[in-house]
Amino acid sequence: MRTALVLGAGMVGIGAALHLQKRGFSVVVVDRRPPGEETSHGNAGIIQSEAVEPYAMPRDVPSLAKVALGLTNDVHYKLSAMPDHAEPIARYWWNSEAHRHSAISEAYASLIAHAAPEHDLLIREAGAEALIRRDGYLALHRRPAGFEEGIAEARRIGEHYGIPHRILDAPAVRALEPALVGPIAGAVHWTDPWTVSDPGGLVKAYAALFTRNGGTLRIGDALSLKPARSGWSVATADGPIEAEIAVVALGPWSPDVLKPLGYTFSMLRMRGYHRHYVGGATLARSFYDEDWGYVLAPMARGLRITTGAEFTGRDAPATPVQLARAEAAARDLLDLGNSVDPDPWFGERPVLAGMLPMIGAAPNHPGLWFDFGHGHQGFTLGPVSGRLLAEMIAGEAPGVDPQPFHP
Ligand SMILES: Cc1cc2nc3c(=O)[nH]c(=O)nc-3n(C[C@H](O)[C@H](O)[C@H](O)COP(=O)(O)OP(=O)(O)OC[C@H]3O[C@@H](n4cnc5c(N)ncnc54)[C@H](O)[C@@H]3O)c2cc1C
């Protein structure tokens, strides 16, 4: 039996482990924590079948000035940390040029197209249906001009990629979500995405499926990864483990483990925050507040606010400026209730400057495979990425063209 080590028990690592297991591999997943307790826990929980294009950075001067002057809540930055972020941001900005972004988006869309069906299979096998809502989310606009822009953009995406949506005026939004009593111009209802009431819980449900089917989870430090006689080895709490192949699926920590092997990556670390609120209004589905750049999601623990991107020092303490603004903005729209978290959660989106995740064989080390850099949509893309990776490892014809994702 062929053997595999998967480093990282987030949505991406567990997705890879399940698909290797389906192809007859004996798989051990190694993480320093139990499954689904980092980025794959802290996100907004949307399985984003509408997210066919990676976010492009603004390239026009007024939009860049807004970001630089702190006039948008989508992005926040700490000036002293910017030298560390400058190189990946410059590359990402270069890739945001219309023609380059359009080519990248075609590749991204090819992967996103299979994301929800791949989740669907795992949701059914894992018996996790209770965590899923399958009725989309709202992109909410407060200003009529912004709403018009949102409608035009939704039409463009809808026509080019065939993504369904509905345009709702303010009364239609309120009919759908009576709790929204504040100022609203209208919303784009993306009807295809699914939302998850406990994102970490879904990873844990998939991990339980993996162990039920004979997989092994081990606590260990991926920084101990090294070549071994039979392939690769890693130290765990239960002693060293060796396997024929190793998959690096460590999200934002992947570059740390690969640096000693001579690989460097241009990765943007976009920190996001979340906090839960209870005792206020109830929402049927999640919404994204286009004017204030946050998602409000009904989750098992309460209404979860998740914020946009913050560029700060890697180990810098929490500076939840965007979260405070988002909370105030959400209170304009509905009765938010009170926070139940003593401190906000924060974590980093692993965004590669090339805008696409890396899924494929390491260029210089036989038996080493990469599956990371899923940026804003890793929760969505974990299972389909795992499938693509496992197909390549097993020598099967891949269901998605792997070339754009080649490390
Ligand atoms: C605020 C926010 C909102 C988001 N909303 C969405 C959304 O709605 N939809 C969506 O699709 N995506 C969303 N994302 C993005 C998504 O959460 C990430 O892309 C995804 O979780 C990345 O998954 P991963 O498995 O690659 O990384 P992770 O989930 O971070 O897993 C990496 C694992 O590696 C382990 N690890 C790290 N270092 C070591 C080591 N040295 N040894 C052992 N183990 C180690 C960690 O413990 C962790 O379990 C959001 C992100 C944020 C921050």
The ligand as an SDF file (V2000), in Angstrom:
LIG
                    3D

 53 58  0  0  0  0  0  0  0  0999 V2000
  -11.7670   36.4150    8.2940 C   0  0  0  0  0  0  0  0  0  0  0  0
  -11.6980   35.3550    7.2290 C   0  0  0  0  0  0  0  0  0  0  0  0
  -12.8410   35.0340    6.5060 C   0  0  0  0  0  0  0  0  0  0  0  0
  -12.7980   34.0480    5.4960 C   0  0  0  0  0  0  0  0  0  0  0  0
  -13.9560   33.6550    4.8900 N   0  0  0  0  0  0  0  0  0  0  0  0
  -13.9330   32.6430    3.9730 C   0  0  0  0  0  0  0  0  0  0  0  0
  -15.1320   32.1650    3.3930 C   0  0  0  0  0  0  0  0  0  0  0  0
  -16.2320   32.6020    3.7000 O   0  0  0  0  0  0  0  0  0  0  0  0
  -15.0510   31.1750    2.4580 N   0  0  0  0  0  0  0  0  0  0  0  0
  -13.8530   30.6340    2.0990 C   0  0  0  0  0  0  0  0  0  0  0  0
  -13.8250   29.7670    1.2240 O   0  0  0  0  0  0  0  0  0  0  0  0
  -12.6950   31.0270    2.6880 N   0  0  0  0  0  0  0  0  0  0  0  0
  -12.7000   32.0130    3.6180 C   0  0  0  0  0  0  0  0  0  0  0  0
  -11.5480   32.4360    4.1960 N   0  0  0  0  0  0  0  0  0  0  0  0
  -10.2750   31.8190    3.7800 C   0  0  0  0  0  0  0  0  0  0  0  0
  -10.1000   30.4340    4.3910 C   0  0  0  0  0  0  0  0  0  0  0  0
  -10.4260   30.4560    5.7550 O   0  0  0  0  0  0  0  0  0  0  0  0
   -8.6500   29.9450    4.2170 C   0  0  0  0  0  0  0  0  0  0  0  0
   -8.2370   30.0950    2.8750 O   0  0  0  0  0  0  0  0  0  0  0  0
   -8.5630   28.4560    4.5730 C   0  0  0  0  0  0  0  0  0  0  0  0
   -9.0830   28.2200    5.8610 O   0  0  0  0  0  0  0  0  0  0  0  0
   -7.1410   27.9590    4.5110 C   0  0  0  0  0  0  0  0  0  0  0  0
   -7.1760   26.5990    4.8670 O   0  0  0  0  0  0  0  0  0  0  0  0
   -5.8600   25.7810    5.0870 P   0  0  0  0  0  0  0  0  0  0  0  0
   -6.2460   24.4000    5.4100 O   0  0  0  0  0  0  0  0  0  0  0  0
   -4.9390   26.0510    3.9460 O   0  0  0  0  0  0  0  0  0  0  0  0
   -5.1770   26.5030    6.3630 O   0  0  0  0  0  0  0  0  0  0  0  0
   -5.5300   26.3430    7.9280 P   0  0  0  0  0  0  0  0  0  0  0  0
   -6.9560   26.1020    8.1470 O   0  0  0  0  0  0  0  0  0  0  0  0
   -4.8900   27.4880    8.6370 O   0  0  0  0  0  0  0  0  0  0  0  0
   -4.7630   25.0180    8.3180 O   0  0  0  0  0  0  0  0  0  0  0  0
   -3.3520   24.9940    8.4470 C   0  0  0  0  0  0  0  0  0  0  0  0
   -3.0050   24.0280    9.5550 C   0  0  0  0  0  0  0  0  0  0  0  0
   -1.5790   23.9600    9.6610 O   0  0  0  0  0  0  0  0  0  0  0  0
   -1.2670   23.7390   11.0270 C   0  0  0  0  0  0  0  0  0  0  0  0
    0.1310   24.1050   11.2670 N   0  0  0  0  0  0  0  0  0  0  0  0
    0.7400   25.2860   11.0340 C   0  0  0  0  0  0  0  0  0  0  0  0
    2.0550   25.2040   11.3460 N   0  0  0  0  0  0  0  0  0  0  0  0
    2.2710   23.9470   11.7710 C   0  0  0  0  0  0  0  0  0  0  0  0
    3.4300   23.2420   12.2120 C   0  0  0  0  0  0  0  0  0  0  0  0
    4.6370   23.8160   12.2990 N   0  0  0  0  0  0  0  0  0  0  0  0
    3.2930   21.9500   12.5710 N   0  0  0  0  0  0  0  0  0  0  0  0
    2.0890   21.3360   12.5150 C   0  0  0  0  0  0  0  0  0  0  0  0
    0.9690   21.9440   12.0990 N   0  0  0  0  0  0  0  0  0  0  0  0
    1.0530   23.2380   11.7380 C   0  0  0  0  0  0  0  0  0  0  0  0
   -2.2490   24.6310   11.7590 C   0  0  0  0  0  0  0  0  0  0  0  0
   -2.3930   24.2080   13.1160 O   0  0  0  0  0  0  0  0  0  0  0  0
   -3.5140   24.4670   10.9240 C   0  0  0  0  0  0  0  0  0  0  0  0
   -4.3720   23.4670   11.4390 O   0  0  0  0  0  0  0  0  0  0  0  0
  -11.5560   33.4110    5.1960 C   0  0  0  0  0  0  0  0  0  0  0  0
  -10.4080   33.7400    5.9280 C   0  0  0  0  0  0  0  0  0  0  0  0
  -10.4760   34.6890    6.9400 C   0  0  0  0  0  0  0  0  0  0  0  0
   -9.2320   34.9810    7.7450 C   0  0  0  0  0  0  0  0  0  0  0  0
  1  2  1  0
  2  3  1  0
  2 52  2  0
  3  4  2  0
  4  5  1  0
  4 50  1  0
  5  6  2  0
  6  7  1  0
  6 13  1  0
  7  8  2  0
  7  9  1  0
  9 10  1  0
 10 11  2  0
 10 12  1  0
 12 13  2  0
 13 14  1  0
 14 15  1  0
 14 50  1  0
 15 16  1  0
 16 17  1  0
 16 18  1  0
 18 19  1  0
 18 20  1  0
 20 21  1  0
 20 22  1  0
 22 23  1  0
 23 24  1  0
 24 25  2  0
 24 26  1  0
 24 27  1  0
 27 28  1  0
 28 29  2  0
 28 30  1  0
 28 31  1  0
 31 32  1  0
 32 33  1  0
 33 34  1  0
 33 48  1  0
 34 35  1  0
 35 36  1  0
 35 46  1  0
 36 37  1  0
 36 45  1  0
 37 38  2  0
 38 39  1  0
 39 40  1  0
 39 45  2  0
 40 41  1  0
 40 42  2  0
 42 43  1  0
 43 44  2  0
 44 45  1  0
 46 47  1  0
 46 48  1  0
 48 49  1  0
 50 51  2  0
 51 52  1  0
 52 53  1  0
M  END
$$$$
